[in-house]
Amino acid sequence: MGEQMPHWLEKQAELNSEGLAIESPSFGKLSFYELRNEAKSFAKKLRSIGVEEGSHVALYTDNRLDFIIAVHALSYIHAVAVLLNTRLTQQEIQFQLKDADVSFLLFEEEKRSFVDDLSVAHNNSFFSFTEIHQLTQDNATLQQTINLDDIYTIIYTSGTTGNPKGVVHTYGNHWWSAISSMLNLGLDKQDKWLATLPLFHVGGFSLLMKNIIYGMPIYLLDHFEPKRINHAIINEGITIVSVVSVMLDRLIEQLETDRYPESFRCMLLGGGPASEQLLTKATSYQIPVFQTYGMTETASQIATLSPNDAFKKTGSAGKALFSAEVKIMQDKQTAAPLVVGEIFVKGPMVTQGYYKQELVRQENWLPTGDVGYLDEDGFLYVVDRRNDLIISGGENIYPAEVENVLLQIDGVVEAGVVGKEDARWGKVPVAFVVVNQAFDLNIAKEMCSKHLAKYKIPTAFHMVDALPRNASNKLLRHKLIEWI
């Protein structure tokens, strides 16, 4: 039995009932008291359709208030939230619904046609948020406590073998992620965090946890729009924004001659290292950029550059958060400072495993597959994010997943996918294929569109006589990058 504590939203509504919880141009403002009441009402309606403790409930929606209400409602039932990426194809979503043993799917009304096609292949119970709101509340008693060892969320991340893996997060993982972030970044009574990253990604979802644990308001936007974000920072008291490199670049571009107020204290940059050019540009606009390093498996950030070191250690992802540890391993030994090796992490925010899959650890350290080094002062520098991984606009693309689709195309004998540098997205996928008959590019693109999210589709196809391989027949991706 894990440690029990009062329900986070329940406690915040008690301590800070009139405090602003959520604000958005699309629906106005909600206090913690109002958010608590909405979540408990929604929870009782979910109980009326059969959602119970331990039920796996998938959420298929963009950044909407209903997402936030549903996430908290599930915590009042002790059900598990399975967060679905709305950019994925039906085939990808169907895999996750089946793999995560989902019993209920909640979706926004605008996505009904997509979901209706899913229901043909599944016998799950699908309800729009509108339909749930119209139900009568069940009289069942809701949970008033949280067990830190209980599973709260399952968030899928791409797997190196092509199949995505469901990262299991407990309440404790999310609690320690939020607390450790605060101890690193600090917390000001004036703080208001703008959320524009997708809430179904761990970086966006973590803001909802910070929201109710800190008692800090969230300014929610339904999609990324530079003009709206810059306006909010300048006029709505925003102090922190989470972004990836491509977003920061577009914000600066739109800012033109304007400047952010002194009260804006943190542009938290994740999703891969920023270029020196981008950091220099941000500095010229006096934008405080704090690079951070994390992954789905670490429930968001696990290392962040603190405010005191932001301009002394340009390019660094900082030091491990207060309750976390980071080390570099090379040839099964802890690497000396400045020696590049694999990044290993440890801490209470790190997942205990994948759903129905084993998580390989080494003496309780998680090998990330990412490459980096620590300098003499212990600051982490990320050299490469997983050797094969392509990060495009903050989205992770594993080449194996794309290659598996390409190999299903008639005539394709071999396929290799790597990332090509792109001014807007950071990197975009490019495919090299070996064929034994005429290759129809249109068919290839059609196949990719059917099985892959748009951002995973190769932007170029190169036909070659053979792919570069080593003596063990392993594909040499670095050679493909040289070919580009």
QUIGI-V384035 format. One line per field, one symbol per residue. ss: DSSP state (~ for helix, > for strand, _ for the rest). Layout:
ss = ???
This chain:
ss = ___>>>_~~~~~~~~____>>>>>___>>>>~~~~~~~~~~~~~~~~~_______>>>>>____~~~~~~~~~~~~~__>>>>______~~~~~~~~~~____>>>>_~~~~~~~~~~~~~___>>>>~~~~~___________>>>___>>>>>>>_______>>>>>>~~~~~~~~~~~~~~~______>>>>______~~~~~~~~~~~~~~_>>>>_____~~~~~~~~~~____>>>>>~~~~~~~~~~~__________>>>>>_____~~~~~~~~~____>>>>>>>~~~_>>>>>__~~~________>>>___>>>>>>>__>>______>>>>>>>_____>>__>___>>__>>>>>>>>>>_____>>>>>____>>>>__>>>>~~~~~~~~_____>>>>>>>>>>>___>>>>>>>>>>_____~~~~~~~~~~~__~~~____>>>_____>_____>_~~~~~~~_
